[in-house]
């Protein structure tokens, strides 16, 4: 699964985080297979974009049953 986040839209980062957590939960509950989620952050070239280091904290996903 590819999940793209607009790193220049700070207001939607929280919304995207919630969507990503919901997606992760749905995928883990529907399949016994591990499904990778690739997170791409576009617009990193803009000086006003949210930097990658900040995403490490904000986009921390909860552990799924396969991680435990």
N, C-alpha and C positions, 0 to 999 in steps of 0.2 A: 504494500500500500504506500503510495506517495502522498504526503500531506504537505502542502505548500502554505507558508505563512508570509504575509506581507510585513516585513520587519520595519517598514516605515509608518505603519498604521498602529500606533501605540494603543488606541482605544479598543481595537479589535483583538489585541494579543490575549487579553483575558478571556474573551469569547472563544478564540481559537484554542486556548488551553482547555476549556471545558469541553469543546467538541472533540479534541484529541483524547481526553480521558474517557469520554463516552464511547468513542470508537474503539479504544483499547479494551474496554470492558466488554463491549458487544462481541468483538472478535475472539476474545479469550473464552467467552461463555458458549460460543457456537461451535468451537472446533477444539479438538484435542491436539491439533498441530500447532506448532509455533508459527505465527505470522509476523513478519517483520514490518515495521512502520518506518519508512524513510522520511525524515523531516527536512524539508528544504526551506531556507529563509531567503527570499528574494529581496532585491533592492539594498543589499549590503554595501553597495558602492556609494550610497548617499550619505552625506555627513550627518543627517538627522535620523538615520535608521537606528533601531534598537540593536545593540551589539550582541554578538554571539555569546559572550560571557554572561550576559543577563539572562539569556534563554536557558542556560544550565540550571538556574534556580527556578525560574518561572515555569518551565515546561517539564518539571520532574513528574514522571508518571508513577502512579501507585503500582506496587508489585502485583502481578497477576498470579493466578494459582500455579502456573507453570514455572514462575520464578522462585517460588518458595521451596 
